[in-house]
Amino acid sequence: MENESLGETREKKRAQFTETAETKSRLTPILVILALVLAAVAVYLIVNTSSDAPAVTSTLSTNSGNTAIVRIPISDVSGKAKFFDLNAAGKQVRFFVLKSSDGVYRAAMDACDTCWHAKQGYRQEGDDMVCNKCGLKFHSALINEVSGGCNPIGLPCAIEGDQLVIKTSDIEARNRYF
């Protein structure tokens, strides 16, 4: 009798392991599909993010007096931040321009005094620029108005005709952040 119950116990345990194996084999395709979906989402985000990254390098021209400047057509500047890469004094630097909600054209380095070591820069959420390192938000109308801390490092700019103009020397003076 004791042998019978021992045999039954063994059969019950075998059945549990068989059920577990069957459950695992049913879950495997679901997990594979989930992994493929996550991979597709990751690829989409990478491609989508790089399309916001600066595919446009700045147009450099020379003024009288041989001052190199960056000229950006005003028609290209809107409420959405536009990022640019530029080789400034031997360093690849990144900056952005936008037209803030108060109608002012603004420019700033894609770095700040606090988090620049992480080299993560900013992203835009609505009318705010958000530090990708610490998550602090800065209203676009305060760019070039407030400095220090995690605020974007302001970059002087001017309007000349139908172009936003930034002196390359102003960018080079801030290249230590890159």
DOVOBA-150873 format. One record per atom (N, C-alpha, C): residue in one letter; chain; atom name; residue number from 1; x, y, z. Coordinates in Angstrom, 2 decimals, decimal comma. Example, Ala and Ser with C-alpha at 12.3 -4.5 7.8 and 13.67 -1.06 7.14 Angstrom:
REM residues 2
   res   chain   atom     n      east     north        up
     A       A      N     1     13,19     -5,69      7,80
     A       A     CA     1     12,30     -4,50      7,80
     A       A      C     1     13,20     -3,30      7,80
     S       A      N     2     12,85     -2,25      7,08
     S       A     CA     2     13,67     -1,06      7,14
     S       A      C     2     12,90      0,03      7,87
This chain:
REM residues 178
   res   chain   atom     n      east     north        up
     M       A      N     1      0,81     -1,18      0,00
     M       A     CA     1      0,00      0,00      0,00
     M       A      C     1      0,87      1,25      0,00
     E       A      N     2      1,91      1,18      0,78
     E       A     CA     2      2,84      2,31      0,82
     E       A      C     2      3,50      2,50     -0,54
     N       A      N     3      3,79      1,40     -1,24
     N       A     CA     3      4,39      1,48     -2,56
     N       A      C     3      3,43      2,11     -3,56
     E       A      N     4      2,12      1,80     -3,40
     E       A     CA     4      1,13      2,38     -4,29
     E       A      C     4      1,07      3,90     -4,13
     S       A      N     5      1,05      4,38     -2,91
     S       A     CA     5      0,99      5,82     -2,70
     S       A      C     5      2,28      6,49     -3,16
     L       A      N     6      3,41      5,80     -3,00
     L       A     CA     6      4,68      6,35     -3,48
     L       A      C     6      4,64      6,43     -5,01
     G       A      N     7      4,09      5,41     -5,65
     G       A     CA     7      3,96      5,42     -7,11
     G       A      C     7      3,02      6,52     -7,58
     E       A      N     8      1,92      6,72     -6,87
     E       A     CA     8      0,97      7,79     -7,22
     E       A      C     8      1,62      9,16     -7,05
     T       A      N     9      2,36      9,31     -5,99
     T       A     CA     9      3,04     10,58     -5,74
     T       A      C     9      4,01     10,88     -6,87
     R       A      N    10      4,75      9,85     -7,29
     R       A     CA    10      5,69     10,06     -8,40
     R       A      C    10      4,96     10,46     -9,69
     E       A      N    11      3,85      9,82     -9,95
     E       A     CA    11      3,08     10,14    -11,16
     E       A      C    11      2,55     11,58    -11,12
     K       A      N    12      2,11     11,98     -9,93
     K       A     CA    12      1,61     13,35     -9,79
     K       A      C    12      2,73     14,35    -10,06
     K       A      N    13      3,93     14,07     -9,53
     K       A     CA    13      5,06     14,97     -9,75
     K       A      C    13      5,44     15,00    -11,23
     R       A      N    14      5,44     13,83    -11,88
     R       A     CA    14      5,73     13,78    -13,31
     R       A      C    14      4,72     14,60    -14,09
     A       A      N    15      3,49     14,51    -13,71
     A       A     CA    15      2,43     15,27    -14,40
     A       A      C    15      2,66     16,77    -14,23
     Q       A      N    16      3,09     17,18    -13,03
     Q       A     CA    16      3,36     18,61    -12,80
     Q       A      C    16      4,48     19,09    -13,73
     F       A      N    17      5,54     18,30    -13,83
     F       A     CA    17      6,66     18,71    -14,67
     F       A      C    17      6,28     18,70    -16,15
     T       A      N    18      5,45     17,75    -16,54
     T       A     CA    18      4,99     17,70    -17,92
     T       A      C    18      4,13     18,91    -18,24
     E       A      N    19      3,25     19,31    -17,31
     E       A     CA    19      2,42     20,50    -17,50
     E       A      C    19      3,29     21,75    -17,60
     T       A      N    20      4,30     21,82    -16,73
     T       A     CA    20      5,20     22,97    -16,76
     T       A      C    20      5,92     23,06    -18,10
     A       A      N    21      6,39     21,93    -18,60
     A       A     CA    21      7,08     21,92    -19,89
     A       A      C    21      6,13     22,33    -21,01
     E       A      N    22      4,87     21,84    -20,96
     E       A     CA    22      3,89     22,22    -21,97
     E       A      C    22      3,60     23,71    -21,89
     T       A      N    23      3,47     24,26    -20,68
     T       A     CA    23      3,21     25,68    -20,50
     T       A      C    23      4,37     26,50    -21,04
     K       A      N    24      5,60     26,04    -20,74
     K       A     CA    24      6,78     26,75    -21,24
     K       A      C    24      6,81     26,72    -22,76
     S       A      N    25      6,47     25,57    -23,35
     S       A     CA    25      6,51     25,50    -24,81
     S       A      C    25      5,43     26,37    -25,43
     R       A      N    26      4,31     26,60    -24,74
     R       A     CA    26      3,28     27,50    -25,24
     R       A      C    26      3,71     28,97    -25,08
     L       A      N    27      4,47     29,26    -24,04
     L       A     CA    27      4,91     30,63    -23,79
     L       A      C    27      6,06     31,05    -24,70
     T       A      N    28      6,86     30,13    -25,17
     T       A     CA    28      8,02     30,46    -25,98
     T       A      C    28      7,66     31,29    -27,22
     P       A      N    29      6,69     30,89    -28,03
     P       A     CA    29      6,36     31,74    -29,20
     P       A      C    29      5,88     33,13    -28,79
     I       A      N    30      5,14     33,20    -27,69
     I       A     CA    30      4,66     34,51    -27,22
     I       A      C    30      5,84     35,38    -26,83
     L       A      N    31      6,81     34,81    -26,12
     L       A     CA    31      7,99     35,57    -25,72
     L       A      C    31      8,82     36,00    -26,92
     V       A      N    32      8,92     35,13    -27,92
     V       A     CA    32      9,66     35,48    -29,14
     V       A      C    32      8,97     36,65    -29,85
     I       A      N    33      7,65     36,59    -29,96
     I       A     CA    33      6,90     37,67    -30,61
     I       A      C    33      7,07     38,97    -29,83
     L       A      N    34      6,99     38,89    -28,51
     L       A     CA    34      7,17     40,07    -27,66
     L       A      C    34      8,56     40,67    -27,85
     A       A      N    35      9,58     39,81    -27,91
     A       A     CA    35     10,95     40,29    -28,12
     A       A      C    35     11,08     40,98    -29,47
     L       A      N    36     10,45     40,41    -30,51
     L       A     CA    36     10,50     41,03    -31,84
     L       A      C    36      9,79     42,38    -31,86
     V       A      N    37      8,65     42,46    -31,18
     V       A     CA    37      7,93     43,73    -31,11
     V       A      C    37      8,79     44,78    -30,39
     L       A      N    38      9,40     44,41    -29,27
     L       A     CA    38     10,25     45,35    -28,54
     L       A      C    38     11,44     45,79    -29,39
     A       A      N    39     12,03     44,84    -30,13
     A       A     CA    39     13,15     45,19    -31,00
     A       A      C    39     12,70     46,16    -32,09
     A       A      N    40     11,51     45,92    -32,66
     A       A     CA    40     10,99     46,82    -33,69
     A       A      C    40     10,74     48,22    -33,13
     V       A      N    41     10,20     48,29    -31,93
     V       A     CA    41      9,96     49,59    -31,29
     V       A      C    41     11,29     50,30    -31,04
     A       A      N    42     12,30     49,56    -30,58
     A       A     CA    42     13,61     50,16    -30,33
     A       A      C    42     14,21     50,71    -31,63
     V       A      N    43     14,11     49,95    -32,71
     V       A     CA    43     14,62     50,42    -34,01
     V       A      C    43     13,87     51,66    -34,45
     Y       A      N    44     12,54     51,65    -34,29
     Y       A     CA    44     11,75     52,82    -34,66
     Y       A      C    44     12,18     54,05    -33,87
     L       A      N    45     12,37     53,89    -32,56
     L       A     CA    45     12,78     55,03    -31,74
     L       A      C    45     14,15     55,55    -32,13
     I       A      N    46     15,06     54,64    -32,43
     I       A     CA    46     16,40     55,07    -32,84
     I       A      C    46     16,33     55,83    -34,16
     V       A      N    47     15,59     55,29    -35,11
     V       A     CA    47     15,47     55,95    -36,42
     V       A      C    47     14,74     57,27    -36,27
     N       A      N    48     13,67     57,30    -35,49
     N       A     CA    48     12,88     58,51    -35,30
     N       A      C    48     13,70     59,57    -34,57
     T       A      N    49     14,47     59,18    -33,57
     T       A     CA    49     15,30     60,13    -32,85
     T       A      C    49     16,38     60,69    -33,75
     S       A      N    50     17,01     59,82    -34,56
     S       A     CA    50     18,06     60,35    -35,41
     S       A      C    50     17,51     61,24    -36,51
     S       A      N    51     16,24     61,12    -36,84
     S       A     CA    51     15,70     62,05    -37,84
     S       A      C    51     15,55     63,44    -37,24
     D       A      N    52     15,41     63,55    -35,90
     D       A     CA    52     15,37     64,85    -35,24
     D       A      C    52     16,78     65,40    -35,05
     A       A      N    53     17,76     64,52    -35,08
     A       A     CA    53     19,13     64,94    -34,91
     A       A      C    53     19,53     65,75    -36,13
     P       A      N    54     20,55     66,54    -35,98
     P       A     CA    54     20,89     67,44    -37,07
     P       A      C    54     21,47     66,72    -38,27
     A       A      N    55     20,68     66,60    -39,29
     A       A     CA    55     21,19     66,09    -40,54
     A       A      C    55     21,79     67,26    -41,31
     V       A      N    56     21,42     68,47    -40,91
     V       A     CA    56     21,88     69,68    -41,57
     V       A      C    56     23,08     70,22    -40,82
     T       A      N    57     24,16     70,42    -41,51
     T       A     CA    57     25,26     71,12    -40,88
     T       A      C    57     25,11     72,58    -41,24
     S       A      N    58     25,58     73,41    -40,40
     S       A     CA    58     25,40     74,85    -40,58
     S       A      C    58     26,08     75,34    -41,84
     T       A      N    59     25,50     76,36    -42,41
     T       A     CA    59     26,09     77,01    -43,56
     T       A      C    59     27,00     78,12    -43,06
     L       A      N    60     28,27     78,01    -43,36
     L       A     CA    60     29,22     79,04    -42,93
     L       A      C    60     29,48     79,99    -44,08
     S       A      N    61     29,52     81,25    -43,76
     S       A     CA    61     29,88     82,23    -44,77
     S       A      C    61     30,82     83,24    -44,11
     T       A      N    62     31,45     84,05    -44,91
     T       A     CA    62     32,40     85,01    -44,37
     T       A      C    62     31,87     86,42    -44,58
     N       A      N    63     31,81     87,17    -43,51
     N       A     CA    63     31,45     88,58    -43,58
     N       A      C    63     32,69     89,38    -43,94
     S       A      N    64     32,48     90,63    -44,26
     S       A     CA    64     33,66     91,48    -44,41
     S       A      C    64     34,30     91,56    -43,04
     G       A      N    65     35,57     91,47    -42,97
     G       A     CA    65     36,27     91,42    -41,70
     G       A      C    65     36,63     89,98    -41,36
     N       A      N    66     36,34     89,05    -42,27
     N       A     CA    66     36,69     87,64    -42,12
     N       A      C    66     36,16     86,99    -40,84
     T       A      N    67     35,01     87,38    -40,37
     T       A     CA    67     34,39     86,75    -39,22
     T       A      C    67     33,49     85,63    -39,73
     A       A      N    68     33,81     84,39    -39,33
     A       A     CA    68     32,98     83,26    -39,75
     A       A      C    68     31,68     83,30    -38,96
     I       A      N    69     30,60     83,06    -39,66
     I       A     CA    69     29,29     83,07    -39,02
     I       A      C    69     28,46     81,91    -39,51
     V       A      N    70     27,49     81,54    -38,71
     V       A     CA    70     26,52     80,52    -39,08
     V       A      C    70     25,26     81,26    -39,49
     R       A      N    71     24,75     80,94    -40,65
     R       A     CA    71     23,52     81,57    -41,14
     R       A      C    71     22,45     80,49    -41,26
     I       A      N    72     21,32     80,73    -40,63
     I       A     CA    72     20,21     79,79    -40,67
     I       A      C    72     18,99     80,56    -41,18
     P       A      N    73     18,38     80,12    -42,27
     P       A     CA    73     17,21     80,83    -42,77
     P       A      C    73     16,11     80,89    -41,70
     I       A      N    74     15,56     82,05    -41,48
     I       A     CA    74     14,48     82,25    -40,50
     I       A      C    74     13,32     81,30    -40,80
     S       A      N    75     13,09     81,03    -42,07
     S       A     CA    75     11,98     80,14    -42,44
     S       A      C    75     12,18     78,72    -41,89
     D       A      N    76     13,43     78,37    -41,54
     D       A     CA    76     13,72     77,05    -40,97
     D       A      C    76     13,58     77,03    -39,45
     V       A      N    77     13,37     78,18    -38,84
     V       A     CA    77     13,32     78,27    -37,37
     V       A      C    77     11,87     78,44    -36,95
     S       A      N    78     11,43     77,54    -36,08
     S       A     CA    78     10,04     77,58    -35,62
     S       A      C    78     10,01     77,31    -34,12
     G       A      N    79      8,85     76,99    -33,61
     G       A     CA    79      8,70     76,66    -32,20
     G       A      C    79      9,31     75,32    -31,86
     K       A      N    80      9,67     74,55    -32,87
     K       A     CA    80     10,33     73,27    -32,64
     K       A      C    80     11,83     73,47    -32,74
     A       A      N    81     12,53     73,07    -31,69
     A       A     CA    81     13,98     73,24    -31,66
     A       A      C    81     14,63     72,49    -32,82
     K       A      N    82     15,56     73,15    -33,47
     K       A     CA    82     16,31     72,54    -34,56
     K       A      C    82     17,77     72,46    -34,11
     F       A      N    83     18,31     71,26    -34,12
     F       A     CA    83     19,66     71,02    -33,62
     F       A      C    83     20,66     71,00    -34,77
     F       A      N    84     21,88     71,48    -34,47
     F       A     CA    84     22,95     71,54    -35,46
     F       A      C    84     24,24     71,02    -34,84
     D       A      N    85     25,05     70,37    -35,67
     D       A     CA    85     26,40     69,98    -35,29
     D       A      C    85     27,36     70,88    -36,04
     L       A      N    86     28,44     71,24    -35,40
     L       A     CA    86     29,42     72,11    -36,03
     L       A      C    86     30,79     71,78    -35,49
     N       A      N    87     31,78     71,75    -36,36
     N       A     CA    87     33,15     71,58    -35,90
     N       A      C    87     33,66     72,96    -35,52
     A       A      N    88     33,86     73,17    -34,22
     A       A     CA    88     34,28     74,48    -33,71
     A       A      C    88     35,63     74,33    -33,03
     A       A      N    89     36,65     74,90    -33,65
     A       A     CA    89     38,02     74,87    -33,12
     A       A      C    89     38,45     73,44    -32,83
     G       A      N    90     38,15     72,54    -33,77
     G       A     CA    90     38,60     71,16    -33,65
     G       A      C    90     37,71     70,25    -32,81
     K       A      N    91     36,63     70,76    -32,29
     K       A     CA    91     35,70     69,93    -31,51
     K       A      C    91     34,34     69,91    -32,16
     Q       A      N    92     33,71     68,76    -32,15
     Q       A     CA    92     32,34     68,65    -32,66
     Q       A      C    92     31,40     69,14    -31,55
     V       A      N    93     30,70     70,22    -31,82
     V       A     CA    93     29,77     70,80    -30,83
     V       A      C    93     28,36     70,75    -31,39
     R       A      N    94     27,42     70,89    -30,49
     R       A     CA    94     26,01     70,82    -30,87
     R       A      C    94     25,29     72,01    -30,25
     F       A      N    95     24,41     72,62    -31,04
     F       A     CA    95     23,61     73,73    -30,53
     F       A      C    95     22,23     73,64    -31,16
     F       A      N    96     21,31     74,42    -30,61
     F       A     CA    96     19,96     74,42    -31,18
     F       A      C    96     19,44     75,84    -31,28
     V       A      N    97     18,48     76,02    -32,17
     V       A     CA    97     17,80     77,30    -32,34
     V       A      C    97     16,30     77,03    -32,31
     L       A      N    98     15,54     78,02    -31,90
     L       A     CA    98     14,09     77,92    -31,94
     L       A      C    98     13,49     79,31    -31,81
     K       A      N    99     12,23     79,40    -32,14
     K       A     CA    99     11,47     80,63    -31,93
     K       A      C    99     10,58     80,34    -30,72
     S       A      N   100     10,85     81,03    -29,61
     S       A     CA   100     10,12     80,74    -28,38
     S       A      C   100      8,70     81,28    -28,46
     S       A      N   101      7,89     80,89    -27,51
     S       A     CA   101      6,46     81,25    -27,51
     S       A      C   101      6,24     82,76    -27,43
     D       A      N   102      7,25     83,51    -26,98
     D       A     CA   102      7,10     84,97    -26,94
     D       A      C   102      7,56     85,62    -28,24
     G       A      N   103      7,85     84,79    -29,27
     G       A     CA   103      8,19     85,30    -30,59
     G       A      C   103      9,65     85,65    -30,80
     V       A      N   104     10,50     85,36    -29,82
     V       A     CA   104     11,93     85,69    -29,91
     V       A      C   104     12,70     84,49    -30,46
     Y       A      N   105     13,63     84,77    -31,39
     Y       A     CA   105     14,52     83,74    -31,90
     Y       A      C   105     15,63     83,54    -30,89
     R       A      N   106     15,87     82,29    -30,53
     R       A     CA   106     16,84     81,98    -29,48
     R       A      C   106     17,78     80,88    -29,94
     A       A      N   107     18,98     80,91    -29,40
     A       A     CA   107     19,98     79,88    -29,69
     A       A      C   107     20,68     79,51    -28,39
     A       A      N   108     21,06     78,25    -28,27
     A       A     CA   108     21,77     77,78    -27,08
     A       A      C   108     22,59     76,55    -27,43
     M       A      N   109     23,60     76,32    -26,64
     M       A     CA   109     24,39     75,10    -26,78
     M       A      C   109     23,53     73,94    -26,28
     D       A      N   110     23,77     72,78    -26,80
     D       A     CA   110     23,04     71,59    -26,36
     D       A      C   110     23,75     70,99    -25,15
     A       A      N   111     23,98     71,85    -24,16
     A       A     CA   111     24,69     71,46    -22,94
     A       A      C   111     24,39     72,50    -21,86
     C       A      N   112     24,76     72,16    -20,63
     C       A     CA   112     24,56     73,09    -19,51
     C       A      C   112     25,77     73,03    -18,58
     D       A      N   113     25,84     73,96    -17,63
     D       A     CA   113     26,94     74,00    -16,67
     D       A      C   113     26,96     72,78    -15,75
     T       A      N   114     25,81     72,18    -15,51
     T       A     CA   114     25,72     71,11    -14,52
     T       A      C   114     25,90     69,71    -15,12
     C       A      N   115     25,18     69,39    -16,15
     C       A     CA   115     25,14     68,02    -16,67
     C       A      C   115     25,96     67,80    -17,94
     W       A      N   116     26,74     68,77    -18,36
     W       A     CA   116     27,42     68,67    -19,65
     W       A      C   116     28,35     67,47    -19,74
     H       A      N   117     28,89     67,00    -18,61
     H       A     CA   117     29,82     65,85    -18,63
     H       A      C   117     29,14     64,61    -19,21
     A       A      N   118     27,82     64,49    -19,00
     A       A     CA   118     27,09     63,32    -19,49
     A       A      C   118     26,91     63,36    -21,00
     K       A      N   119     27,06     64,54    -21,60
     K       A     CA   119     26,94     64,72    -23,05
     K       A      C   119     25,60     64,19    -23,59
     Q       A      N   120     24,52     64,46    -22,85
     Q       A     CA   120     23,20     63,99    -23,26
     Q       A      C   120     22,33     65,11    -23,81
     G       A      N   121     22,66     66,35    -23,56
     G       A     CA   121     21,94     67,47    -24,15
     G       A      C   121     20,49     67,58    -23,72
     Y       A      N   122     19,69     68,17    -24,62
     Y       A     CA   122     18,29     68,48    -24,33
     Y       A      C   122     17,37     67,86    -25,37
     R       A      N   123     16,11     67,78    -25,01
     R       A     CA   123     15,04     67,43    -25,93
     R       A      C   123     13,92     68,43    -25,68
     Q       A      N   124     13,02     68,53    -26,61
     Q       A     CA   124     11,93     69,48    -26,44
     Q       A      C   124     10,64     68,74    -26,10
     E       A      N   125      9,93     69,26    -25,13
     E       A     CA   125      8,60     68,76    -24,77
     E       A      C   125      7,70     69,98    -24,72
     G       A      N   126      6,88     70,14    -25,73
     G       A     CA   126      6,01     71,31    -25,80
     G       A      C   126      6,83     72,58    -25,90
     D       A      N   127      6,64     73,51    -24,97
     D       A     CA   127      7,37     74,77    -24,97
     D       A      C   127      8,55     74,74    -24,01
     D       A      N   128      8,93     73,56    -23,56
     D       A     CA   128     10,05     73,41    -22,63
     D       A      C   128     11,18     72,64    -23,27
     M       A      N   129     12,40     73,01    -22,90
     M       A     CA   129     13,57     72,21    -23,22
     M       A      C   129     13,86     71,40    -21,96
     V       A      N   130     14,09     70,11    -22,13
     V       A     CA   130     14,26     69,20    -21,00
     V       A      C   130     15,65     68,59    -21,04
     C       A      N   131     16,35     68,67    -19,93
     C       A     CA   131     17,69     68,07    -19,83
     C       A      C   131     17,54     66,55    -19,89
     N       A      N   132     18,24     65,92    -20,83
     N       A     CA   132     18,16     64,46    -20,98
     N       A      C   132     18,86     63,73    -19,84
     K       A      N   133     19,71     64,41    -19,07
     K       A     CA   133     20,41     63,77    -17,96
     K       A      C   133     19,57     63,80    -16,69
     C       A      N   134     19,11     65,00    -16,28
     C       A     CA   134     18,44     65,11    -14,98
     C       A      C   134     16,94     65,32    -15,08
     G       A      N   135     16,43     65,62    -16,28
     G       A     CA   135     14,99     65,76    -16,46
     G       A      C   135     14,42     67,12    -16,12
     L       A      N   136     15,26     68,08    -15,72
     L       A     CA   136     14,75     69,42    -15,42
     L       A      C   136     14,24     70,08    -16,69
     K       A      N   137     13,16     70,85    -16,54
     K       A     CA   137     12,54     71,52    -17,69
     K       A      C   137     12,81     73,02    -17,62
     F       A      N   138     13,01     73,61    -18,80
     F       A     CA   138     13,27     75,04    -18,90
     F       A      C   138     12,41     75,62    -20,01
     H       A      N   139     11,62     76,59    -19,66
     H       A     CA   139     10,71     77,21    -20,64
     H       A      C   139     11,55     77,88    -21,72
     S       A      N   140     11,12     77,72    -22,96
     S       A     CA   140     11,90     78,23    -24,09
     S       A      C   140     12,09     79,74    -24,04
     A       A      N   141     11,15     80,47    -23,44
     A       A     CA   141     11,28     81,94    -23,37
     A       A      C   141     12,39     82,37    -22,41
     L       A      N   142     12,93     81,44    -21,63
     L       A     CA   142     14,01     81,78    -20,70
     L       A      C   142     15,39     81,47    -21,25
     I       A      N   143     15,45     80,85    -22,45
     I       A     CA   143     16,75     80,56    -23,06
     I       A      C   143     17,42     81,87    -23,41
     N       A      N   144     18,66     81,99    -23,02
     N       A     CA   144     19,46     83,20    -23,20
     N       A      C   144     19,04     84,32    -22,25
     E       A      N   145     18,11     84,05    -21,35
     E       A     CA   145     17,69     85,01    -20,33
     E       A      C   145     18,21     84,59    -18,96
     V       A      N   146     18,19     83,27    -18,70
     V       A     CA   146     18,63     82,72    -17,43
     V       A      C   146     19,84     81,85    -17,72
     S       A      N   147     20,88     81,96    -16,89
     S       A     CA   147     22,08     81,16    -17,12
     S       A      C   147     22,48     80,45    -15,84
     G       A      N   148     23,37     79,50    -15,99
     G       A     CA   148     23,87     78,76    -14,84
     G       A      C   148     23,03     77,54    -14,55
     G       A      N   149     23,56     76,68    -13,70
     G       A     CA   149     22,86     75,47    -13,34
     G       A      C   149     22,63     74,59    -14,55
     C       A      N   150     21,43     74,08    -14,66
     C       A     CA   150     21,11     73,16    -15,75
     C       A      C   150     20,41     73,86    -16,91
     N       A      N   151     20,38     75,18    -16,92
     N       A     CA   151     19,80     75,91    -18,06
     N       A      C   151     20,68     75,71    -19,29
     P       A      N   152     20,08     75,66    -20,47
     P       A     CA   152     20,90     75,59    -21,69
     P       A      C   152     21,84     76,80    -21,74
     I       A      N   153     23,06     76,56    -22,17
     I       A     CA   153     24,06     77,63    -22,25
     I       A      C   153     23,70     78,52    -23,43
     G       A      N   154     23,32     79,76    -23,12
     G       A     CA   154     22,89     80,71    -24,14
     G       A      C   154     23,94     80,98    -25,19
     L       A      N   155     23,47     81,29    -26,37
     L       A     CA   155     24,33     81,58    -27,51
     L       A      C   155     23,79     82,83    -28,18
     P       A      N   156     24,56     83,92    -28,18
     P       A     CA   156     24,07     85,15    -28,81
     P       A      C   156     23,76     84,92    -30,29
     C       A      N   157     22,66     85,50    -30,73
     C       A     CA   157     22,29     85,41    -32,14
     C       A      C   157     21,62     86,72    -32,55
     A       A      N   158     21,56     86,94    -33,84
     A       A     CA   158     20,95     88,17    -34,35
     A       A      C   158     20,21     87,84    -35,64
     I       A      N   159     19,29     88,72    -36,01
     I       A     CA   159     18,56     88,58    -37,27
     I       A      C   159     19,20     89,54    -38,27
     E       A      N   160     19,59     89,01    -39,42
     E       A     CA   160     20,09     89,81    -40,52
     E       A      C   160     19,27     89,46    -41,75
     G       A      N   161     18,37     90,35    -42,11
     G       A     CA   161     17,49     90,08    -43,25
     G       A      C   161     16,58     88,91    -42,93
     D       A      N   162     16,68     87,86    -43,73
     D       A     CA   162     15,84     86,68    -43,52
     D       A      C   162     16,63     85,52    -42,93
     Q       A      N   163     17,71     85,85    -42,18
     Q       A     CA   163     18,55     84,80    -41,61
     Q       A      C   163     18,84     85,07    -40,13
     L       A      N   164     18,93     83,96    -39,39
     L       A     CA   164     19,40     84,01    -38,00
     L       A      C   164     20,91     83,81    -38,07
     V       A      N   165     21,65     84,70    -37,44
     V       A     CA   165     23,11     84,70    -37,56
     V       A      C   165     23,74     84,47    -36,19
     I       A      N   166     24,71     83,55    -36,15
     I       A     CA   166     25,46     83,25    -34,94
     I       A      C   166     26,94     83,30    -35,30
     K       A      N   167     27,73     84,02    -34,52
     K       A     CA   167     29,17     84,08    -34,77
     K       A      C   167     29,80     82,75    -34,37
     T       A      N   168     30,62     82,22    -35,26
     T       A     CA   168     31,32     80,97    -34,97
     T       A      C   168     32,21     81,14    -33,74
     S       A      N   169     32,76     82,32    -33,55
     S       A     CA   169     33,62     82,56    -32,37
     S       A      C   169     32,82     82,39    -31,07
     D       A      N   170     31,52     82,74    -31,08
     D       A     CA   170     30,70     82,54    -29,88
     D       A      C   170     30,49     81,05    -29,60
     I       A      N   171     30,37     80,28    -30,66
     I       A     CA   171     30,24     78,82    -30,49
     I       A      C   171     31,56     78,24    -30,00
     E       A      N   172     32,66     78,67    -30,62
     E       A     CA   172     33,97     78,16    -30,23
     E       A      C   172     34,29     78,49    -28,77
     A       A      N   173     33,84     79,65    -28,31
     A       A     CA   173     34,10     80,06    -26,93
     A       A      C   173     33,41     79,13    -25,94
     R       A      N   174     32,44     78,36    -26,39
     R       A     CA   174     31,67     77,47    -25,52
     R       A      C   174     31,97     75,99    -25,81
     N       A      N   175     32,98     75,71    -26,61
     N       A     CA   175     33,22     74,32    -27,01
     N       A      C   175     33,79     73,45    -25,88
     R       A      N   176     34,13     74,03    -24,75
     R       A     CA   176     34,65     73,24    -23,63
     R       A      C   176     33,59     72,28    -23,09
     Y       A      N   177     32,34     72,53    -23,40
     Y       A     CA   177     31,24     71,68    -22,92
     Y       A      C   177     31,09     70,40    -23,76
     F       A      N   178     31,94     70,24    -24,78
     F       A     CA   178     31,80     69,07    -25,66
     F       A      C   178     33,06     68,25    -25,77
